[in-house]
Amino acid sequence: MTLRAARINCGLTREEVATRANKSVDTIRKYETDSADIPRDLLVVLLTMYDVPDEHIFFGKESVKTGFSRVLYQKKTS
């Protein structure tokens, strides 16, 4: 499960998590999108808050886990 999924399963908003973790909403968003380089201290806070063991969390880009990636379309010029 991703960090975003763990947060949502707990019924928390990013704003609530940011306040409880003493971090900015942008920081929480950043690590929900790509948790590969999340600082260990923040990870421990989030896992405790979400009551989820770390072996249940996917670490990396969320788009890889979910299979969703943004595709940019370019106009072909004639």
C-alpha positions, 0 to 999 in steps of 0.5 A: 500500500502507498503512504497516501492509501495508508493515510486515506484508510485512517480517514486523515487529510493531508492537512491533519497529517502535516499538523500532527507530523509538524511538516508542511502539506507540500512535504506530505504530498511530496513523500506520498508521490515518491517515498523512495527518499523519505527521512526515517524519522518522518516515516516512523511518525507516519507509520505510527500515525497510520498504525501500519507496519513498514513491510506493508508500505510501498517505497518508491514512486506512487505511479509505479505502484498504482500503474498510473503515469501521466502521459504527455501528448505532443501535437504533431506539426505538419 
